[in-house]
Each structure stands twice: as C-alpha cells, then as structure tokens.
Amino acid sequence: MPQSYISELLVSSKRKRILDDFAETTSAHGCILASKSQNAFMRILWITAILSAWIICTYQIWISIDKYYQYQTVVSIQIRHMTNSIFPAVTICNLNPIRASWLKTFFSQTSNNETEKSDNFHKFTEQQWKNYEEQHRLAEHITPEMRIIHKHLRLIFEKNINLSVAGHDINHMLIDCTYQSTKCTAKNFTRWEHGIYGNCYTFQATGQQYQGFVGPLYGLSLTLYVADKEYLVRHSQGSGFKVEVHPAEYIPFPEDKGFTISPGVMTSVGIKQIRVSRMPLPYDGTDCGDLGNNVEPDGPWVNASLYHKR
C-alpha cells in the first residue's frame, strides 16, 4: 500500500474525529443529532436544517447591520406639563391702514386739481361719454373716486408718509388692558409698520414673563376701539383687528398667521406649545440637533421647531 495513500487515510480519519468531537461538544442545536444519526436520510435532513438556520441567521445579521447604518429614528411623544412658560407676544393690527380724517386733510392739501378734474366729468358731451365708456370697458376699470383714493394711497407709501400720524394710534384704540390682573398701558406696546395694515402694535410682557396658570385672569385681556368711522369705505373690506400670538423672538406675520376679530364680539384665545426635538447628523440625513433633557424654560431652543395651536 503506498505511503501517500496511508497518509491521506490518517488525515481523513483525523478530520472526521475533529468534526465528531465538535458535534458532540458544541452548544449549537442539531449538530450532535446529525453526527449520531445512523440513517442517511435523517443525517441529510439535519444537515439541511442546520445550514438553513445558519443562512437565516446570517441574513438577519445583515439586515440589522444595514438598518443600523441607515440611522433610522423613532418618533417618541412625551407630554410634559411645565409649571413656568414664557408668555408669548401679541400683535394687533387695525384692518384699516389709513384714517379717513387724515386722508381728507391730505386730500385738501395736495389734490385740489384732482377735484377740478372730477368736476369736468359732468361737462362731457354725449360723444365724449361714448368715447370714455369705450375706453373703460376693461375689467381693471375703476371709478374716478377709486382712482383718486388709490393714487393717494400709493403716494402715501411711496413718499414714506408718517404712518404714526396717518394710521390708528394705540392710545386711541386701547380702552382697557390687563395683564395677569395688573393694569397695562399703551407704553407696553411697540409700534411697527406693516405693508397692508399700516400701524401694528406688539405687546411684550416686562418683568415677570413666566406664566404659571391658565385662564383670562392670568393672561392678557384687551378692550379695543375699532374706530369704524375712520374707515375708508371703498378700500377696507371689513372692520376689526388682525391678531397674532407668537413667540417674542419671532417676526410676526399677521396677514398669514393671524386671525380676525370683529367689533362688538368678545373673543378668547387659548394656545398650546409643541416642541419637536430631532436627532443630530446622520439621523434622517440632516443635522437638526437635539435639545437634551436639561433645557431651561427661558433658554434658547436651538435647532427646535415650535408650533402653536389655538
């Protein structure tokens, strides 16, 4: 018998003994049964089952690793009742940007010639009226009175007319003001100019800004005078105020985010604050940041979104 053949038999016998020892001592289920089975069918069955289990296990491990490197996030909702919260800013705008009494004075000083031109309409001949009607049958045609009003309103904004005088004044609009059962005045409001509503006024609490209780007694209560006699009838679509409740550090957009209050109506507004905290990069593919758990109620909420609902 050749020496090489004997060496191969010894190596094969040694490998078989190592596999038998592994099958008998390993904690992997099924290996010992495949090794001890005398029936060829049962041995093949157990080997197939073991290989299938290892394939499934490898596939599950691959899925777990793939999900881990996708940095997926889970939305977790927590309701926290904060005893102290910063009182928001309140912006009010009269729907009428320019007072009619001021505009009348402005007319008398700058548009005497326009009055003369409007009087000339009564002196038109029949042919002139036909020509005039033919030229002004388009949809954008406006009456002479509307043209004069629009022209002067355009002049007001183009020439940077002092809206603090031309528009509604908070000292005339504010009849009563109460904040946390304490009297407030027009000095607590900051005036700024809006492109549509003219003078707008923002209330910002001073001193004790934290709001620990809810209800009208612990909030801001206003009684406002709309001054409807000062409205431009053909220019204003309605009378009332545009009101927006917003964080003090945010720029107000009353035309988009505000709500309208009609005169002669009592309106109550309640808001709640929702804070959204996002995981940092690479979760969701953006670096939104995280607020953490130790955020002071008056601290800056960096990389956070604040939503207010009425």
Residue pairs with C-beta under 8 A, 6 or more apart in sequence:
19 35
20 35
22 31
23 31
23 32
23 34
23 35
23 36
24 32
24 35
26 32
28 50
30 46
30 49
30 50
30 53
31 50
33 42
33 46
34 43
34 46
34 47
34 50
37 43
37 46
71 279
71 282
71 283
71 284
71 285
72 283
73 278
73 279
73 283
73 284
82 297
83 212
84 210
84 211
84 212
84 297
85 210
85 211
85 212
85 273
85 297
86 209
86 210
86 211
86 247
86 248
86 297
86 298
87 205
87 209
87 210
87 211
87 219
87 220
88 245
88 246
88 247
88 248
88 271
88 308
89 202
89 203
89 204
89 245
89 246
89 247
89 248
89 250
89 252
90 202
90 203
90 220
90 222
90 243
90 244
90 245
91 200
91 201
91 202
91 203
91 243
91 244
91 245
91 246
91 252
91 254
91 258
92 173
92 200
92 201
92 203
92 222
92 224
92 241
92 242
92 243
93 194
93 197
93 198
93 199
93 200
93 201
93 241
93 242
93 243
93 254
93 258
94 167
94 168
94 173
94 197
94 198
94 199
94 226
94 227
94 241
94 242
95 197
95 236
95 237
95 238
95 239
95 240
95 241
95 242
95 260
96 168
96 198
96 227
96 230
96 231
96 232
96 235
96 236
96 239
97 163
97 167
97 194
97 196
97 197
97 198
97 199
98 153
98 156
98 163
98 166
98 167
98 198
98 232
98 235
99 166
99 167
99 168
99 227
99 230
100 229
100 230
100 231
100 232
101 230
102 165
102 166
103 149
103 152
103 166
103 232
106 152
106 156
106 161
106 166
107 114
107 148
107 152
110 152
110 155
111 148
111 152
114 148
114 151
117 144
118 144
118 145
118 148
121 144
124 132
142 150
145 234
146 234
149 232
149 234
149 235
153 235
155 161
156 166
157 195
163 193
163 198
163 199
164 191
164 199
166 198
167 198
167 199
168 198
168 199
168 227
168 230
169 199
170 186
170 189
170 191
170 199
170 201
171 186
172 225
172 227
173 201
173 224
173 225
173 226
173 227
174 185
174 186
174 189
174 222
174 223
174 224
174 225
175 223
175 224
175 225
176 221
176 222
176 223
177 183
177 184
177 185
177 186
177 188
177 220
177 221
177 222
177 223
178 184
178 220
178 221
179 188
179 203
179 205
179 219
179 220
179 221
180 208
180 211
180 217
180 218
180 219
181 217
181 218
184 203
184 220
188 203
188 204
188 205
188 206
189 201
189 202
189 203
190 201
190 202
190 204
191 199
191 200
191 201
192 199
192 200
192 201
192 202
193 199
193 200
194 200
194 254
194 255
196 255
197 242
197 254
197 255
200 252
200 254
202 252
203 220
204 248
209 298
210 297
210 298
211 218
211 219
212 218
214 270
216 268
224 241
224 261
226 239
226 240
226 241
226 263
228 239
228 263
231 239
238 260
238 262
239 262
239 263
240 260
240 261
240 262
240 263
241 260
241 261
242 254
242 255
242 258
242 259
242 260
242 261
243 254
243 258
243 259
243 260
243 261
243 269
244 252
244 253
244 254
244 257
244 258
244 259
245 269
245 271
245 308
245 310
246 252
246 257
246 308
247 306
247 308
252 258
259 269
259 310
261 267
269 310
270 310
271 308
271 309
271 310
272 308
272 309
273 306
273 307
273 308
274 306
274 307
274 308
274 309
275 291
275 301
275 304
275 305
275 306
276 304
276 305
276 306
276 307
277 290
277 291
277 304
278 284
278 286
278 288
278 289
278 290
278 303
278 304
279 288
279 290
280 287
280 288
280 289
280 290
281 287
288 303
289 302
289 303
289 304
290 303
291 301
291 302
291 303
291 304
295 301
